[in-house]
């Protein structure tokens, strides 16, 4: 493994952590900043969300939905089994699993499929596909209706 690849892997891991912490803490602008300006978030079975402004709006909607369905408005995502493959020194694909915990305990779980690009030395999400694979009874989120 070359040095650039080690640095890139750590940067991608840091972007994943920033995304997760910002989302769980409701910091919409920081959440969207993990994406390229024209980045895409694609929840399975839904229309893709394109661009940081639309991604901020999406997180704001999610925050309102969570607040309206739970007494305690916290959520924590745990991301595991991150696999990163480089297509070039400027682009990578990644896959990982997530589990979200709310007041009921494990709420829902699924997977991320990502494309990262290097922008001015920082690795950002160009495209994130999100699939919810399962949920607990009374969960805030339900499984995705379609998709791989």
C-alpha positions as CSV (number, residue, x, y, z in Angstrom):
1,X,0.0,0.0,0.0
2,X,1.4,3.4,-1.0
3,X,1.4,6.4,1.4
4,X,-1.2,8.3,-0.7
5,X,-3.6,5.4,-0.2
6,X,-3.1,5.3,3.6
7,X,-3.8,9.0,3.8
8,X,-6.8,8.7,1.5
9,X,-8.2,5.8,3.6
10,X,-7.9,7.8,6.8
11,X,-9.5,10.9,5.2
12,X,-12.4,8.7,4.0
13,X,-12.8,7.3,7.5
14,X,-12.8,10.8,8.9
15,X,-15.5,12.0,6.4
16,X,-17.6,9.0,7.4
17,X,-17.2,9.9,11.1
18,X,-18.0,13.6,10.5
19,X,-21.1,12.7,8.5
20,X,-22.3,10.3,11.2
21,X,-21.7,12.6,14.1
22,X,-23.2,15.6,12.3
23,X,-26.3,13.7,11.3
24,X,-26.9,12.2,14.8
25,X,-26.5,15.7,16.3
26,X,-28.8,17.4,13.8
27,X,-26.0,19.7,12.4
28,X,-27.5,19.8,8.8
29,X,-24.9,22.0,7.2
30,X,-22.0,19.9,8.6
31,X,-23.8,16.8,7.5
32,X,-24.1,18.1,3.9
33,X,-20.5,19.3,3.9
34,X,-19.4,15.7,3.9
35,X,-20.7,15.6,0.3
36,X,-19.3,17.3,-2.8
37,X,-21.3,20.5,-3.7
38,X,-23.3,18.4,-6.3
39,X,-23.2,15.2,-4.2
40,X,-26.1,12.8,-4.3
41,X,-27.8,11.0,-1.4
42,X,-30.0,8.2,-2.7
43,X,-32.2,6.4,-0.2
44,X,-33.4,3.2,-1.7
45,X,-36.9,3.5,-3.2
46,X,-36.9,7.3,-3.2
47,X,-35.8,10.0,-5.6
48,X,-32.1,10.9,-5.3
49,X,-31.4,14.0,-3.3
50,X,-29.0,16.2,-5.2
51,X,-26.8,19.0,-3.9
52,X,-25.9,20.2,-0.4
53,X,-29.0,22.5,-0.1
54,X,-31.3,19.6,-0.8
55,X,-29.3,17.3,1.5
56,X,-29.7,19.9,4.3
57,X,-33.5,20.0,3.6
58,X,-33.6,16.2,3.8
59,X,-31.9,16.1,7.2
60,X,-34.2,18.8,8.5
61,X,-37.2,16.7,7.4
62,X,-35.7,13.6,9.1
63,X,-35.1,15.6,12.3
64,X,-38.8,16.7,12.4
65,X,-39.9,13.1,11.7
66,X,-37.8,11.7,14.5
67,X,-38.9,14.5,16.9
68,X,-42.6,13.7,16.0
69,X,-42.3,10.0,16.6
70,X,-40.1,9.6,19.7
71,X,-40.2,11.0,23.2
72,X,-36.4,11.2,23.4
73,X,-35.2,12.7,20.2
74,X,-31.8,11.1,20.0
75,X,-30.4,8.8,17.4
76,X,-27.0,7.2,17.2
77,X,-25.6,5.5,14.1
78,X,-22.9,2.8,14.3
79,X,-21.0,2.1,11.1
80,X,-19.0,-1.0,10.6
81,X,-17.2,-3.2,8.1
82,X,-16.0,-0.3,6.0
83,X,-14.4,-1.5,2.8
84,X,-12.7,1.0,0.6
85,X,-11.5,0.3,-3.0
86,X,-9.7,2.8,-5.1
87,X,-10.5,3.2,-8.8
88,X,-7.8,5.9,-9.0
89,X,-5.8,8.2,-6.6
90,X,-8.8,10.6,-6.9
91,X,-11.8,8.3,-6.7
92,X,-12.8,5.4,-4.4
93,X,-15.8,3.2,-3.7
94,X,-16.8,2.2,-0.2
95,X,-19.3,-0.1,1.4
96,X,-20.3,-0.4,5.0
97,X,-23.1,-1.5,7.3
98,X,-24.9,0.7,9.8
99,X,-27.2,0.3,12.7
100,X,-29.3,3.2,14.2
101,X,-30.2,3.2,17.9
102,X,-33.1,5.3,19.2
103,X,-35.1,5.2,22.5
104,X,-36.3,1.7,21.6
105,X,-32.8,0.4,21.3
106,X,-31.8,-1.0,17.8
107,X,-34.2,0.8,15.5
108,X,-33.1,0.1,12.0
109,X,-30.1,-1.2,10.1
110,X,-28.8,-1.4,6.6
111,X,-26.0,-0.5,4.3
112,X,-24.2,2.4,2.6
113,X,-22.7,2.1,-0.9
114,X,-20.6,5.2,-1.6
115,X,-18.4,6.8,-4.2
116,X,-15.9,9.2,-2.8
117,X,-13.8,11.8,-4.7
118,X,-10.8,13.8,-3.7
119,X,-11.6,17.6,-3.7
120,X,-8.7,19.9,-2.8
121,X,-7.1,17.1,-0.8
122,X,-10.3,16.2,1.1
123,X,-12.2,13.0,0.4
124,X,-15.9,13.8,0.0
125,X,-19.0,11.7,-0.8
126,X,-20.0,12.1,-4.4
127,X,-22.8,9.6,-4.2
128,X,-24.3,7.7,-1.2
129,X,-26.8,4.9,-1.7
130,X,-28.6,4.1,1.5
131,X,-30.6,0.9,2.0
132,X,-32.5,0.1,5.2
133,X,-32.5,-3.7,5.4
134,X,-34.6,-4.2,8.6
135,X,-36.1,-2.7,11.7
136,X,-37.6,-3.4,15.1
137,X,-41.3,-3.2,15.9
138,X,-42.1,0.4,16.7
139,X,-39.1,1.6,14.7
140,X,-38.8,5.1,13.4
141,X,-37.5,3.9,10.0
142,X,-38.8,1.0,8.0
143,X,-37.0,-1.2,5.4
144,X,-36.3,0.1,2.0
145,X,-39.0,-1.0,-0.5
146,X,-36.6,-1.7,-3.4
147,X,-33.0,-1.7,-4.5
148,X,-29.9,-3.9,-4.2
